[in-house]
Structures are given as C-alpha cells and as structure tokens.
Amino acid sequence: MADQFEVIVVGAGLMGSAAARYLAEMGVDVALVGPEEPTDKSSHDGVFASHYDQARITRKLDADAGWAKIAAAAIERYRTLEQRSGIRFFEEAGSLIAGPQSGATAKFLHDVRAVGTAQAVGFESLAGEALSARFPFFAFPDGIEALFEASHAGWLNPRAHIRAQIALAEAQGAKHHRAEVARVEEQAGHAAVHCADGTVLRADRVVIACGGFSKSQALLPQPIPLTVYARTISFFEIDAAEAARLAAMPSLIYDAPAPGLHIYVLPPVAYPDGTIRIKLGGDPVDVELHGTAEIKDWFRSGGSPEVSAQLAAALQTLMPDLRYRTISHDSCVTSFTSTGKPLIYPQTDRIVALTGGNGVGAKCADELGRLGAMVAIGQGIPTNLYGADFRP
C-alpha cells in the first residue's frame, strides 16, 4: 500500500466510509483507515464503534428541520447505493412517531408534524381506534397520536451500509487500511497518520470521523465540543412464528406521557447468530463518558442491567402480547454537539473534523459523508443548504 495520498479519512464507520466513497468518486486519491469490528468486545483494548449492530431507524420525519433535510437527502440515495454496490441495507418497513396529543409532553409530536408538513414529507396521522386497528401489536394509552411514514422509512443495517460504501469507494480506487490510528500529526507539507500496526500514511488533508473517539487528543489538534453519553440497548429474542405475526410492524419512536420515557423500538430483525430480535433503547438518564478510557470501559461493560430492565418493562407495557424467548442487553454510545448539528469543519489547513451524529446520524450518514468530502477538498458548505455551517 502506498503511503502518500491526497486525503486520508480516519474512521471507517458510517460517516467516514461515505466520505471516502464521495472523495474517490471525485477522483481524489484517498485512503480510508479504520479497524475491523472486534470479535470479543469484553476483552478488546482498542477503539469501538456504535455501528456494531444490525438495525438503525431511518425516516424523514424529525422535530428538527435541518436534520429532516439531511435525512431526506441521504434516504433518497439508499436504493441507488444498494443497486450500485449489490449490497442491501435498507428495509422499507415504515416508521411510526407517537406521542401525547396534548399536555406538557406534546411539543415533540407537534414539532415533528410541523416540520413534516413544511417539508412535504408524506405521512398519515392516526389516533384512537384507527391507530389500534392499524397497529394492533402496540397498546398505546389514551390520548396518543402517531404519525406514520410508510415510504422511504423503516430501518437500515449499519454494517451493510458501510460495506456498500467501502465497496464503491474501492471500486473507484480508494485504499482501505484496516488498522487503528494511534495519532495524527501535522508536518512540513503534509499530515502524518500513525497507525497502531506501525504503518505511517501521509496526505495533504486528513478527515477525522471517529464518532465519540474524535475526542481523543491524539487525533484532532483542537479539543472538539462533543459530549459522549453511555447508552444501553435491550434485545427481545423471538421465534419465527412471532416474527411472522409482527411482519407489518414499523420502526417506532415513542415519546410516552410519563416524564423521561422516550424510547425507540425496531421491528423483528435477523442477527448474524441466527436469532431474531426486537431491539429498543432510550436511556432515562444521560450518563456522560469523559475521555476515551471511559468510552472503552463502557463498550466492554455490555451496558447497564438496570436500564435494560426499565426498557424491558416499557416494551412489555407497550406490547403486552409479545411472545419472547430471552431478554439481553448491550452497550453503545451517542455523541452530541452543543449546537445540536453535526460538526463538519476544518480545524487547520490540513485536518477536518467530521462527527456529531446527535443520536440521528446513522440514517443521515451518506449526506454527512458527502459534506465532509466537500470540506476536505476545500469547498465550503453553503449556510442556506441546511441553515448552519456545521462549525462549533
């Protein structure tokens, strides 16, 4: 592998793989650097990523107008990416966003409806008997309304999404070096990327797209305003018969009437170990992780049993007829910025930051990667595109 490139993208996750693909298709000599998923999280001492899973909710409806536009841009390209790469990652199961029609917690659904209406997102409003008849497997309490987005919504497989991006990038000449990056240094006339395996790669510019690990002082020359939270996800394993019964189940985001109860639920998804699972998340309390050592410890921990129990109780209330075999849990993280927007900006003439999914980055990754590629080649992001310039 050559050691000199025009651009190196550090971080082979959802945003980084997309950025590398766009750069390669622009004719840029690009390398994508990032390790493989660890086979045993509990004993792994390197970096982690939150895309180590089979399903992420995707939809255009959002309470934030800017994120809704970013999502729409990415989602419109899903099928083309699948066709070009030959790798399927998007399941158009539909998406349901539900919450109280009135009261102190009604603002979320009101904002989602307003943004969806303004941006002409196709959705249907359901409540009461109409909601129960349409989705009988959910037992919503009285006073709940749901916005159903039937098309261009559902869930995506983040692992497969990344494989599709990398396959297309490599087809255009991009190099993929499967190693962890130890540090990035600016040197005379270039930036040097030092890998944990001893390899040193050099480039005119480097894009750092490492999620929560972008906070590492060894990667970016300036501290990045990013808050990383611990997240626990729960899994209900079900059998094939129960999965068939729930075949029409959409992805769900539920802002419950109870204060602090905001959960998401995925429909049945097949996992690599042969199980079929319903996944849900929604930590009731934000627990911040300080520094990369704490982030690694959290990933190795496998998540919080207490939070998992709360999530399990919430799902059993929401889906009282659910027949399941076992309940398990795992750990991941989410990264939030002070602006609520992604961070896509040059920290120096040679080093660009691309991070800050704010809990919704997976579905938007293709567009975020495109914007990161634009910044990497010296183009600015027009502020009128999404109402922000994506700087801190």
Solvent accessible surface area in square Angstrom, and as a share of the most:
residue,aa,sasa,rsa
1,M,119,0.53
2,A,65,0.50
3,D,68,0.35
4,Q,88,0.39
5,F,7,0.03
6,E,79,0.35
7,V,6,0.03
8,I,0,0.00
9,V,0,0.00
10,V,3,0.02
11,G,11,0.10
12,A,17,0.14
13,G,13,0.13
14,L,25,0.12
15,M,28,0.13
16,G,0,0.00
17,S,0,0.00
18,A,0,0.00
19,A,0,0.00
20,A,0,0.00
21,R,9,0.03
22,Y,25,0.10
23,L,0,0.00
24,A,4,0.03
25,E,60,0.27
26,M,82,0.37
27,G,64,0.62
28,V,24,0.14
29,D,63,0.32
30,V,0,0.00
31,A,0,0.00
32,L,3,0.02
33,V,0,0.00
34,G,3,0.02
35,P,54,0.34
36,E,108,0.48
37,E,64,0.29
38,P,20,0.13
39,T,150,0.87
40,D,70,0.36
41,K,43,0.18
42,S,73,0.47
43,S,82,0.53
44,H,46,0.21
45,D,117,0.60
46,G,7,0.06
47,V,34,0.19
48,F,9,0.04
49,A,27,0.21
50,S,34,0.22
51,H,30,0.13
52,Y,33,0.13
53,D,6,0.03
54,Q,22,0.10
55,A,0,0.00
56,R,45,0.16
57,I,21,0.11
58,T,0,0.00
59,R,22,0.08
60,K,29,0.12
61,L,0,0.00
62,D,9,0.05
63,A,37,0.29
64,D,49,0.25
65,A,50,0.38
66,G,8,0.08
67,W,10,0.03
68,A,0,0.00
69,K,92,0.39
70,I,1,0.01
71,A,0,0.00
72,A,27,0.21
73,A,26,0.20
74,A,0,0.00
75,I,4,0.02
76,E,95,0.43
77,R,67,0.24
78,Y,1,0.00
79,R,87,0.32
80,T,70,0.41
81,L,3,0.01
82,E,17,0.08
83,Q,147,0.65
84,R,115,0.42
85,S,26,0.17
86,G,69,0.66
87,I,42,0.21
88,R,155,0.57
89,F,4,0.02
90,F,4,0.02
91,E,51,0.23
92,E,80,0.36
93,A,38,0.30
94,G,1,0.01
95,S,2,0.01
96,L,0,0.00
97,I,1,0.01
98,A,0,0.00
99,G,0,0.00
100,P,10,0.06
101,Q,95,0.42
102,S,88,0.57
103,G,62,0.59
104,A,110,0.86
105,T,46,0.27
106,A,16,0.12
107,K,141,0.60
108,F,48,0.20
109,L,3,0.02
110,H,111,0.50
111,D,34,0.18
112,V,0,0.00
113,R,73,0.26
114,A,52,0.41
115,V,18,0.10
116,G,0,0.00
117,T,92,0.53
118,A,88,0.68
119,Q,48,0.21
120,A,92,0.71
121,V,19,0.11
122,G,61,0.59
123,F,57,0.24
124,E,72,0.32
125,S,59,0.38
126,L,14,0.07
127,A,34,0.27
128,G,51,0.49
129,E,154,0.69
130,A,56,0.43
131,L,7,0.03
132,S,64,0.41
133,A,81,0.63
134,R,104,0.38
135,F,8,0.03
136,P,93,0.58
137,F,19,0.08
138,F,8,0.03
139,A,46,0.36
140,F,34,0.14
141,P,68,0.43
142,D,146,0.76
143,G,44,0.42
144,I,5,0.02
145,E,17,0.08
146,A,0,0.00
147,L,0,0.00
148,F,19,0.08
149,E,2,0.01
150,A,58,0.45
151,S,61,0.39
152,H,71,0.32
153,A,0,0.00
154,G,0,0.00
155,W,33,0.11
156,L,0,0.00
157,N,22,0.11
158,P,0,0.00
159,R,53,0.19
160,A,2,0.02
161,H,0,0.00
162,I,12,0.06
163,R,130,0.47
164,A,0,0.00
165,Q,0,0.00
166,I,21,0.11
167,A,40,0.31
168,L,13,0.06
169,A,2,0.01
170,E,74,0.33
171,A,78,0.61
172,Q,96,0.43
173,G,42,0.40
174,A,7,0.05
175,K,91,0.39
176,H,29,0.13
177,H,32,0.14
178,R,126,0.46
179,A,8,0.06
180,E,45,0.20
181,V,18,0.10
182,A,50,0.39
183,R,102,0.37
184,V,15,0.09
185,E,63,0.28
186,E,80,0.36
187,Q,72,0.32
188,A,98,0.76
189,G,53,0.51
190,H,35,0.16
191,A,0,0.00
192,A,0,0.00
193,V,0,0.00
194,H,27,0.12
195,C,8,0.05
196,A,72,0.56
197,D,87,0.45
198,G,61,0.58
199,T,44,0.25
200,V,40,0.23
201,L,1,0.01
202,R,75,0.27
203,A,0,0.00
204,D,66,0.34
205,R,55,0.20
206,V,0,0.00
207,V,0,0.00
208,I,0,0.00
209,A,9,0.07
210,C,28,0.17
211,G,36,0.34
212,G,6,0.06
213,F,13,0.05
214,S,1,0.01
215,K,62,0.26
216,S,26,0.17
217,Q,177,0.79
218,A,41,0.32
219,L,13,0.06
220,L,8,0.04
221,P,70,0.44
222,Q,85,0.38
223,P,130,0.82
224,I,12,0.06
225,P,53,0.33
226,L,8,0.04
227,T,40,0.23
228,V,0,0.00
229,Y,46,0.17
230,A,4,0.03
231,R,36,0.13
232,T,1,0.00
233,I,11,0.05
234,S,0,0.00
235,F,10,0.04
236,F,0,0.00
237,E,35,0.16
238,I,2,0.01
239,D,53,0.28
240,A,73,0.56
241,A,68,0.53
242,E,1,0.00
243,A,19,0.15
244,A,71,0.55
245,R,90,0.33
246,L,1,0.01
247,A,86,0.67
248,A,75,0.58
249,M,1,0.01
250,P,0,0.00
251,S,0,0.00
252,L,0,0.00
253,I,15,0.07
254,Y,13,0.05
255,D,21,0.11
256,A,5,0.04
257,P,61,0.39
258,A,52,0.41
259,P,127,0.80
260,G,59,0.57
261,L,56,0.28
262,H,74,0.33
263,I,2,0.01
264,Y,63,0.24
265,V,0,0.00
266,L,1,0.00
267,P,5,0.03
268,P,27,0.17
269,V,7,0.04
270,A,71,0.55
271,Y,17,0.06
272,P,104,0.65
273,D,93,0.48
274,G,67,0.64
275,T,29,0.17
276,I,41,0.21
277,R,48,0.17
278,I,0,0.00
279,K,3,0.01
280,L,0,0.00
281,G,1,0.01
282,G,19,0.18
283,D,26,0.13
284,P,54,0.34
285,V,102,0.59
286,D,81,0.42
287,V,85,0.49
288,E,71,0.32
289,L,14,0.07
290,H,116,0.52
291,G,34,0.32
292,T,41,0.24
293,A,70,0.54
294,E,75,0.34
295,I,0,0.00
296,K,42,0.18
297,D,79,0.41
298,W,44,0.15
299,F,2,0.01
300,R,71,0.26
301,S,67,0.44
302,G,19,0.18
303,G,7,0.07
304,S,22,0.14
305,P,81,0.51
306,E,116,0.52
307,V,24,0.14
308,S,6,0.04
309,A,62,0.48
310,Q,97,0.43
311,L,3,0.01
312,A,8,0.06
313,A,57,0.44
314,A,16,0.12
315,L,0,0.00
316,Q,70,0.31
317,T,102,0.60
318,L,6,0.03
319,M,3,0.01
320,P,83,0.52
321,D,96,0.50
322,L,17,0.08
323,R,136,0.50
324,Y,83,0.32
325,R,154,0.56
326,T,75,0.43
327,I,66,0.34
328,S,54,0.35
329,H,68,0.30
330,D,41,0.21
331,S,4,0.03
332,C,16,0.09
333,V,13,0.08
334,T,31,0.18
335,S,11,0.07
336,F,61,0.25
337,T,14,0.08
338,S,101,0.65
339,T,67,0.39
340,G,31,0.30
341,K,41,0.17
342,P,0,0.00
343,L,1,0.00
344,I,2,0.01
345,Y,14,0.05
346,P,42,0.27
347,Q,15,0.07
348,T,38,0.22
349,D,121,0.63
350,R,65,0.24
351,I,3,0.01
352,V,0,0.00
353,A,0,0.00
354,L,1,0.00
355,T,1,0.00
356,G,1,0.01
357,G,14,0.13
358,N,16,0.08
359,G,51,0.49
360,V,31,0.18
361,G,9,0.09
362,A,18,0.14
363,K,2,0.01
364,C,0,0.00
365,A,0,0.00
366,D,0,0.00
367,E,1,0.01
368,L,0,0.00
369,G,0,0.00
370,R,63,0.23
371,L,0,0.00
372,G,0,0.00
373,A,0,0.00
374,M,23,0.10
375,V,9,0.05
376,A,2,0.02
377,I,67,0.34
378,G,53,0.51
379,Q,94,0.42
380,G,58,0.56
381,I,17,0.08
382,P,69,0.43
383,T,82,0.47
384,N,136,0.70
385,L,65,0.32
386,Y,21,0.08
387,G,66,0.64
388,A,22,0.17
389,D,61,0.31
390,F,3,0.01
391,R,121,0.44
392,P,82,0.51
